[in-house]
Amino acid sequence: MPIKLLLARQIFDARGIPTVEVDMVTELGLFRIGVPSTDEKKLAEAVQLRDNNPSEYHGMGVSAAVKNINSIIAPELIKQNLEVTMQKEIDQFMIALDGTDTRSRLGANAIMAVSLVVAKAGAAKKGVPLYRHISDMAGVTTIILPVPHFTILTGGTLSSNGLPFQEYIILPTGASSFADAMRIGTEIYTYVKNFILTKYNVESTYVSDNGGFSIPLHSHRDALLFLTDAIKQCGYHGKAEIGINASASDLYKDGAYDLEFKNPNSNPQEYMSSDKLAEVYLDNIKEFPVCSVEDAFECDDWSAWSLLTTRTAAQLFGNDLTQTNLRRVGLAVEKKAGNTIALRINQAGTLSEVIECFKLLKANGFGVTVCDRWGDTEDLFLADLVVGLSAGQIKCGAPARCDRIGKYNQVLRIEEELGALSKYAGKNYRGQL
């Protein structure tokens, strides 16, 4: 079933920033994908092509990426007459067509959009759900439903409050099913919202791009006390645990970590060494129901990552650390830096490369969390990806906003479809048991 038509257009992500959508037509009909976008510029991730025209969309337009699909990728790929089930061959063809290590000529946003829509068409050709097609490509034989990471509070660069770290998260590890996890997460989220309305004001219930609340707390410890109490008040002690996304690269200055980085007059004498920051995490894990710390250190502070990994059984979760880059994933494996790694579909150039990263991690005993981006769309591919890989964890932000809740709803549908065959990762979210 070769490709008959491939057509790209510019659409908008959940923040109103341009991104790429692609339609593919085969003998079975029309398939469509809208890819997430980002305005972050991380050195190791594949390059998203932007127009950089300040007079349009503040330079964030994607007409060049759209043109590259319509004028270069589409005619060349259709000419190859490849079956849509030949994911790896199609991805390799596009990588060769681009000819750069970073996908910077055609744009990772162009290449990934085509790669993902090919997967949708490939699943239809095989007559299976998308998650089954992905599990076949990844060599996964047992389907596991993921533990969701629900962002509840935001701090760091996402807020002007006193919280140094970017996200404070609930993980319903003690839930009996994904549906039960959704109940736990949404009940805690609603409790927090109602509490904020009572104690603060309606403005404090406004949410960030990831759906989390930015309330006027003054310290990291305050946030952990707040969430621990929210879990207890909702009756989920022992069923819900806490995750911290430190996003420590934002704190990094002159070889140390400034937890007061939002204060322009912060005192360099109070910056923390890697060892001191590690003690903060270890104390948190001991005192509170903290089970996961994301981006605990700056992305090139490898020795700090490796040392902390030997000192705790808690999840140390690298996101900025590896950036879905196979070389950096290999370094994390080699250095035993962390024990869980994030996969983000738009940081790699193709679906095949995401699967390659996944296989390397699982072969070396690492956990995997499939993550969204701030600039996501209403597309649900991420949900099928996390189930197809049986990754064990999904991080899409709060149980709010359609770009986020849509992914969680799709996992609910898959759980219903699986019926008695469904298995929820629960306490085994890293696949470590």
FENTA-V897118 format. One record per residue. N is the residue number from 1. RES is the residue in three letters. PHI is phi in radians with two decimals (none if undefined). BURIAL is I if it has 24 or more other ideal C-beta (glycine too) atoms within 12 Angstrom, else O. Layout:
BEGIN
n-><N,N>
res-><RES,RES>
phi-><PHI,PHI>
burial-><BURIAL,BURIAL>
END
This chain:
BEGIN
n-><1,2,3,4,5,6,7,8,9,10,11,12,13,14,15,16,17,18,19,20,21,22,23,24,25,26,27,28,29,30,31,32,33,34,35,36,37,38,39,40,41,42,43,44,45,46,47,48,49,50,51,52,53,54,55,56,57,58,59,60,61,62,63,64,65,66,67,68,69,70,71,72,73,74,75,76,77,78,79,80,81,82,83,84,85,86,87,88,89,90,91,92,93,94,95,96,97,98,99,100,101,102,103,104,105,106,107,108,109,110,111,112,113,114,115,116,117,118,119,120,121,122,123,124,125,126,127,128,129,130,131,132,133,134,135,136,137,138,139,140,141,142,143,144,145,146,147,148,149,150,151,152,153,154,155,156,157,158,159,160,161,162,163,164,165,166,167,168,169,170,171,172,173,174,175,176,177,178,179,180,181,182,183,184,185,186,187,188,189,190,191,192,193,194,195,196,197,198,199,200,201,202,203,204,205,206,207,208,209,210,211,212,213,214,215,216,217,218,219,220,221,222,223,224,225,226,227,228,229,230,231,232,233,234,235,236,237,238,239,240,241,242,243,244,245,246,247,248,249,250,251,252,253,254,255,256,257,258,259,260,261,262,263,264,265,266,267,268,269,270,271,272,273,274,275,276,277,278,279,280,281,282,283,284,285,286,287,288,289,290,291,292,293,294,295,296,297,298,299,300,301,302,303,304,305,306,307,308,309,310,311,312,313,314,315,316,317,318,319,320,321,322,323,324,325,326,327,328,329,330,331,332,333,334,335,336,337,338,339,340,341,342,343,344,345,346,347,348,349,350,351,352,353,354,355,356,357,358,359,360,361,362,363,364,365,366,367,368,369,370,371,372,373,374,375,376,377,378,379,380,381,382,383,384,385,386,387,388,389,390,391,392,393,394,395,396,397,398,399,400,401,402,403,404,405,406,407,408,409,410,411,412,413,414,415,416,417,418,419,420,421,422,423,424,425,426,427,428,429,430,431,432,433>
res-><MET,PRO,ILE,LYS,LEU,LEU,LEU,ALA,ARG,GLN,ILE,PHE,ASP,ALA,ARG,GLY,ILE,PRO,THR,VAL,GLU,VAL,ASP,MET,VAL,THR,GLU,LEU,GLY,LEU,PHE,ARG,ILE,GLY,VAL,PRO,SER,THR,ASP,GLU,LYS,LYS,LEU,ALA,GLU,ALA,VAL,GLN,LEU,ARG,ASP,ASN,ASN,PRO,SER,GLU,TYR,HIS,GLY,MET,GLY,VAL,SER,ALA,ALA,VAL,LYS,ASN,ILE,ASN,SER,ILE,ILE,ALA,PRO,GLU,LEU,ILE,LYS,GLN,ASN,LEU,GLU,VAL,THR,MET,GLN,LYS,GLU,ILE,ASP,GLN,PHE,MET,ILE,ALA,LEU,ASP,GLY,THR,ASP,THR,ARG,SER,ARG,LEU,GLY,ALA,ASN,ALA,ILE,MET,ALA,VAL,SER,LEU,VAL,VAL,ALA,LYS,ALA,GLY,ALA,ALA,LYS,LYS,GLY,VAL,PRO,LEU,TYR,ARG,HIS,ILE,SER,ASP,MET,ALA,GLY,VAL,THR,THR,ILE,ILE,LEU,PRO,VAL,PRO,HIS,PHE,THR,ILE,LEU,THR,GLY,GLY,THR,LEU,SER,SER,ASN,GLY,LEU,PRO,PHE,GLN,GLU,TYR,ILE,ILE,LEU,PRO,THR,GLY,ALA,SER,SER,PHE,ALA,ASP,ALA,MET,ARG,ILE,GLY,THR,GLU,ILE,TYR,THR,TYR,VAL,LYS,ASN,PHE,ILE,LEU,THR,LYS,TYR,ASN,VAL,GLU,SER,THR,TYR,VAL,SER,ASP,ASN,GLY,GLY,PHE,SER,ILE,PRO,LEU,HIS,SER,HIS,ARG,ASP,ALA,LEU,LEU,PHE,LEU,THR,ASP,ALA,ILE,LYS,GLN,CYS,GLY,TYR,HIS,GLY,LYS,ALA,GLU,ILE,GLY,ILE,ASN,ALA,SER,ALA,SER,ASP,LEU,TYR,LYS,ASP,GLY,ALA,TYR,ASP,LEU,GLU,PHE,LYS,ASN,PRO,ASN,SER,ASN,PRO,GLN,GLU,TYR,MET,SER,SER,ASP,LYS,LEU,ALA,GLU,VAL,TYR,LEU,ASP,ASN,ILE,LYS,GLU,PHE,PRO,VAL,CYS,SER,VAL,GLU,ASP,ALA,PHE,GLU,CYS,ASP,ASP,TRP,SER,ALA,TRP,SER,LEU,LEU,THR,THR,ARG,THR,ALA,ALA,GLN,LEU,PHE,GLY,ASN,ASP,LEU,THR,GLN,THR,ASN,LEU,ARG,ARG,VAL,GLY,LEU,ALA,VAL,GLU,LYS,LYS,ALA,GLY,ASN,THR,ILE,ALA,LEU,ARG,ILE,ASN,GLN,ALA,GLY,THR,LEU,SER,GLU,VAL,ILE,GLU,CYS,PHE,LYS,LEU,LEU,LYS,ALA,ASN,GLY,PHE,GLY,VAL,THR,VAL,CYS,ASP,ARG,TRP,GLY,ASP,THR,GLU,ASP,LEU,PHE,LEU,ALA,ASP,LEU,VAL,VAL,GLY,LEU,SER,ALA,GLY,GLN,ILE,LYS,CYS,GLY,ALA,PRO,ALA,ARG,CYS,ASP,ARG,ILE,GLY,LYS,TYR,ASN,GLN,VAL,LEU,ARG,ILE,GLU,GLU,GLU,LEU,GLY,ALA,LEU,SER,LYS,TYR,ALA,GLY,LYS,ASN,TYR,ARG,GLY,GLN,LEU>
phi-><none,-1.21,-1.37,-1.66,-2.61,-2.38,-2.36,-1.88,-2.60,-1.56,-2.14,-2.28,-1.43,-1.18,-1.80,1.40,-1.78,-1.03,-2.58,-1.89,-2.15,-2.27,-1.82,-2.20,-2.01,-2.23,-1.12,-1.60,2.16,-1.77,-2.20,-2.43,-2.47,-2.06,-1.58,-1.19,-2.21,-2.62,-1.91,-1.33,-2.16,-1.69,-1.12,-1.63,-1.48,-1.06,-1.50,-1.43,-1.46,-2.01,-1.29,0.98,-1.75,-1.09,-1.47,-2.31,0.92,0.96,1.48,-1.68,-1.07,-2.18,-1.11,-1.17,-1.13,-1.07,-1.08,-1.11,-1.22,-1.20,-1.77,-2.08,-1.13,-1.02,-1.10,-1.23,-1.24,-1.06,-1.07,-1.26,1.02,-1.44,-1.22,-1.22,-1.40,-1.60,-0.99,-1.12,-1.14,-1.15,-1.10,-1.12,-1.10,-1.18,-1.07,-1.15,-1.12,-1.24,1.36,-2.14,-1.27,-1.85,1.07,-1.45,-1.35,-1.58,1.74,-1.09,-1.17,-1.31,-1.15,-1.13,-1.02,-1.17,-1.02,-1.26,-1.22,-1.06,-1.09,-1.07,-1.17,-1.09,-1.10,-1.11,-1.06,-1.40,1.27,-2.24,-1.08,-1.00,-1.12,-1.19,-1.08,-1.15,-1.11,-1.08,-1.16,-1.58,1.29,-1.60,-1.87,-2.04,-1.47,-2.11,-1.53,-1.46,-1.40,-1.42,-1.74,-1.68,-1.23,-1.91,-2.08,-2.12,-2.59,0.93,-1.26,-1.53,-2.63,-1.64,-1.29,-1.55,-1.44,-1.35,-1.69,-1.32,-2.46,-2.12,-2.20,-1.89,-2.06,-1.39,-1.24,-1.69,-1.20,-1.59,-2.81,-1.15,-1.07,-1.15,-1.08,-1.13,-1.09,-1.04,-1.11,-1.26,-1.18,-1.16,-1.05,-1.19,-1.03,-1.08,-1.05,-1.15,-1.08,-1.08,-1.05,-1.29,-1.56,-1.96,-2.75,-1.09,-1.07,-1.28,-1.60,-1.15,-1.96,-1.46,-1.02,-1.67,1.53,-1.40,-1.54,-1.92,-1.77,-1.35,-1.49,-1.93,-2.61,-0.99,-1.09,-0.99,-1.13,-1.20,-1.09,-1.07,-1.21,-1.04,-1.17,-1.06,-1.06,-1.15,-1.08,-1.53,1.40,-2.03,-1.04,1.56,-1.84,-2.13,-2.08,-1.94,-2.04,-2.06,-1.80,-1.26,0.79,-1.16,-1.06,-1.23,-1.66,-1.38,-2.47,0.91,1.38,-2.45,-2.08,-1.79,-1.29,-1.90,-1.09,-1.38,-1.62,-1.09,-1.90,-1.05,-1.61,-1.00,-1.18,-1.75,-1.06,-1.75,-1.29,-1.01,-1.11,-1.17,-1.14,-1.03,-1.13,-1.03,-1.09,-1.10,-1.13,-1.07,-1.12,-1.30,-1.55,-2.09,-1.35,-1.55,-1.97,-2.58,-2.20,-1.75,0.80,-1.14,-2.37,-1.01,-1.17,-1.96,-1.54,-1.03,-1.12,-1.14,-1.01,-1.10,-1.16,-1.11,-1.05,-1.40,-1.83,-2.59,-1.60,-1.16,-1.28,-1.95,-2.00,-1.61,-2.05,-1.04,-0.97,-2.08,1.00,0.87,-1.88,-1.02,-1.14,-1.25,-1.06,-1.07,-1.14,-1.07,-1.11,-1.07,-1.57,0.89,-1.66,1.40,-2.32,-2.53,-2.25,-1.43,-2.08,-2.14,-1.11,-1.60,-1.48,-1.58,-1.52,-2.53,-1.09,-1.03,-1.24,-1.07,-1.13,-1.10,-1.06,-1.01,-1.09,-1.09,-1.14,-1.17,-1.14,-1.95,1.36,-1.51,-1.37,-2.36,-2.13,-1.51,-2.11,-1.54,-2.16,-0.96,-1.62,-1.54,-2.08,-1.34,-1.13,-1.87,-0.92,-0.99,-1.14,-1.16,-1.14,-1.15,-1.28,-1.06,-1.41,0.87,-1.16,1.67,-2.57,-2.29,-2.18,-2.16,1.58,-1.25,-1.39,-2.75,1.16,-1.09,-1.17,-1.81,-1.13,-1.02,-1.15,-1.11,-1.10,-1.15,-1.12,-1.03,-1.11,-1.13,-1.05,-1.08,-1.10,-1.25,1.02,-1.14,-1.44,-1.28,-2.30,-1.69,-1.08,0.97,-1.13,-1.65,-1.11,-1.61,1.19,-1.59,-1.64>
burial-><I,I,I,O,I,I,I,I,I,I,I,I,I,I,I,O,I,I,I,I,I,I,I,I,I,I,O,O,O,O,I,I,I,I,I,I,I,I,I,I,O,I,O,I,I,I,I,I,I,I,I,O,O,O,O,O,O,O,O,I,I,I,I,I,I,I,O,I,I,I,O,I,I,I,O,I,I,I,O,O,O,I,O,I,I,I,I,I,O,I,I,O,I,I,I,O,I,I,O,O,O,I,I,O,I,I,I,I,I,I,I,I,I,I,I,I,I,I,I,I,I,I,I,I,I,I,O,O,I,I,I,I,I,I,I,O,I,I,O,I,O,O,I,I,I,I,I,I,I,I,I,I,I,I,I,I,I,I,I,O,I,I,I,I,I,I,I,I,I,I,I,I,I,I,I,O,I,I,I,I,I,I,I,I,I,I,I,I,I,I,I,I,I,O,I,I,O,O,O,O,O,O,O,I,I,O,I,I,I,I,I,I,I,I,I,O,I,O,O,I,I,O,I,I,O,I,I,I,O,I,I,O,O,I,O,I,O,O,I,I,I,I,I,I,I,I,I,I,I,I,I,I,O,O,O,I,I,I,I,I,I,O,O,O,O,O,O,O,O,O,O,I,O,I,O,O,I,I,O,I,I,I,O,I,I,O,O,I,I,I,I,I,I,I,I,I,I,I,I,I,I,I,O,I,I,I,I,I,I,O,O,I,O,I,I,I,I,I,I,I,I,I,I,I,I,I,O,I,I,O,I,I,I,O,I,O,I,I,I,I,I,I,I,I,I,I,I,I,I,I,I,I,I,I,I,I,I,I,I,I,I,I,O,I,O,I,I,I,I,I,I,I,I,I,I,I,I,I,I,I,I,I,I,I,I,I,I,I,I,I,I,I,I,I,I,I,I,I,I,I,I,O,I,I,I,I,I,I,I,I,I,I,I,I,I,O,O,I,O,O,O,I,I,I,I,I,O,O,I,I,I,O,O>
END
